[in-house]
Amino acid sequence: MVSLRDGDLERYVRSAEGPEHRGIDFKRLDPAEKRRLRQLLRERATVIRANLEAKSEQEEFRPDDFAIVQGDATQTLESSRRCSV
């Protein structure tokens, strides 16, 4: 889970997401913003991969397309296509 709170990453993601908040549409950003968002996403992906590698031998199961949304109800989100950064 990645929580976006303040900062450049949150700002760019909010600028690039559509009205239904289901994904990032890079067409909503100017070229400099696209580059910066891609850079920020790569940095987060590097941190996530580094932390997953250390735990790769653990026997954990996480089903594909599983997510939890905080709020009044817990629900499973629909799958989305992979975003290449």
N, C-alpha and C positions, 0 to 999 in steps of 0.2 A: 504494500500500500504506500502510496506517495501522497503526502498532504501538502497542498500548496497554500502557504500563508505569507502574504506580503512578498515583496521583492520582485525582481525582473521576471522570474519564471511564471509566477502567478499572473502578472500583468500581461505578458505575451500570450499565455494560454487563454486567458479571458478574452483578449482581443481577437484570437484566432478561432475560438469555439463558435459553433452555430447557435441558433436560438434554442435548440433543444438540449444543448450542452452534452452532446454525444460524441464529440470528437473535435479534432483540430483541423481547420481548413486554412492551409498556408496562403491561399489566395486572398484572405482577408488582411494580410500583412504586406507592408512594403518590403523591398529586397533586404534592407538593413535589418529590419525586424525578423524576417525569416532566418537570416544567418544567425542572429543572436539567439533566437528560440532553438534552432537546431543545435547550436553550441551548448546551451543550457541543458537540453535533453540528453545530449551525448555525455555531459558531465554526470548527470543523474544516473544514466544507464551504466556508466563505468563504476560508480559507487555501488549500485545494486548488484552488478555482476561480481564485483570483488567480495561482497558480503555473501553472496550465494555460493561462490566457490568454496568458501571456508566451511559451509554447511552441506555440501553436496553429498556427503556420505550418510547423512541422516536419512532415516526411512520416514519420510513425510509424504502425504498424498494431498495434493491440491487439484481438484478437478478443473479441467479447462473451463474458461468463461465464468469462473466463480468470483463474486465480489459482494461486499456488504456495504450498504449505504447507511450512514448514521441518520437518525431521524425518528419519526414516530413509528415507522415500520422497517423491518429488515426485508430486503428483497434481493433476488438474483438479477443481475444486469444482463442485458442481451450481449451477445458477442459482437466484436467489432474487428475490422481488418487491422493487420499489423501496420504500424506507422514506421517507415524507415527514416532514420535520422542521420 
